C-alpha cells in the first residue's frame, strides 16, 4: 500500500420532506465562516437522529450542499444559507456533492477484529426463514404419521 488517499466526487439529487425537527441536519460554512480552506461552500456538519435526513439515509456528514430547490449556494453568508433552508418549504430538493475517500493499495485485506462488511441481518433473516420452513414441513410430516 502506498498510503496515498484519493477522493471520488459524486453528485446526487436528494428530496427530503420536512419533519417535526425540520430537515434533520445542521450546516457549516459560508463566505463568512469557511469550513474548508479556500471553499466558502455549505457543508453538512451533523445528521440528527430520526430526522428527515437520517430516515432518508443518503445525506452524510461532510457532504457539500450545492443547491436548495434549484437555488445555488455559492457565495452565501452562513446565516443567508440557514434562512434559505428554513424557508425552503415542506418538500425540499438538495443537490449534494459526496466526497468519498478511495485508498490506494491492496483491497480485500482486513485487520484482525475488523468486520467483514456483511450485515448480520443479511445472514440471519434467510437462516430464520429456512428454519421456519423446516419446522413447518416437519410438523406436516408428523401429522401424516
N, C-alpha and C positions, 0 to 999 in steps of 0.2 A: 504494500500500500504506500502511495507516495505522499499521503497526508493532505493533498490539495482538496479543497472543498469548492465545488461549483454550485451555481444556482440555476434551477429551471424555473422560468417565469411563465405562468399561465394566467389567462383572464377568464372570468366567468360572470354570467348574469345571475343574480340571486334575487328572488322575490320573497319578501317577508310580509307577514300580516302582523300589524302592531298588536301586542297583547297587553295584559294588565300592567306589566313593567316596561312598557314601551317596546322597542325593538330588541332589547335584551343584550346590548353590548355598550361598552364605553369606547371613546376615541381619544387619541392624542394627535398632536401635530398641528400644522397651520403655519402661515408665514411668520407669526409672532412666537411660535413655540415648536421649532423644528425638532422632530423626534429622531429623524435620521439626518446626519450632517449633509448639507447641500441638497436637501429634499424637503420642501415645505408641504408635502402630501399629508393626507389624513389616514391614520392607521388605527386598526382595532387593537385596543390595549387589554380588553377583558371581555370575555363572554360570560354573561350572567346565567347561573344555573337555572334551568327550567324556563328561561326566557325564549322569545321567538327565535333568536339566532341559534341557541343551543338545541332547541327542538328540531330545527331545520337541519342542523349538523354540517352545513357546508362552509359557513364563515368561521375563520380561525383567528386566534390571537396572532398579531403580526401581519395580517392581510392589509393591503393598501386599498382604500376605497377610492375609486376613480370618479364615480358619479353617483348621484342620487336622483332617481326618477328622470334620468337623462341630463341633469344639470351637472356640469363639470365641477370638480372640487379643487381645481388648480388655483393657486394664489389667493386662498381664503384665509382670513384670520381664524383662529381656533373657535372663538365664540360665534362667528358667522356660520361655520360648519355645524356647530351644535344647534344653532337656530334652524338651519336648513333641515337637519334630521328631525327636530321636534315638530316642524311644520310640514313634514313630507306627506302626511295623511295616513290612512289606515293600511292601504296596500302600498308597499314601498319596493321599488326596484333598485338594486345596487349593482353597479359594475365594479367588480373586485379583481385585484391582482394578487394571486397567490405566489409566494416565492418559496419554492421547495429546495431544500439542500440535497445535492447529489454528491455523494462521497466517491471519489475515485479510488479504485483498489479492488481487491477481491470481493465478490459478492457471495452470499451463502454461508459465510463464516460467522459463527456466533461465539460469544464468550461463554464461559461457564455460568450457569444460572440465568442466562438471557432467554426470554420467552421465544418460542418457535414462530410466533406470528399467527398461529391458527387460534381463533377464538374458541373457548371451551364449549360454547353453545353449538358450534358447528359439529362437534363430535357428540355431545350429549343428547341433542334432540333426535338424531337418527337412531342412536342406540336405544333411547327410551321408546321410540315408536316401534322398533323391531321387537323389543321386549313385550310391549303390549299386544302386538300381533301374535307373537309366540304364545303368550298366556291365553289369549282368546282361542287360538287353534287347539291348544291343549285341553281347555275346558270343553270345547265342542267335541273333541275326540273322546273325552271321558264320558260325556253324556251318551254317546253312541254305544258304549260297552254295557 
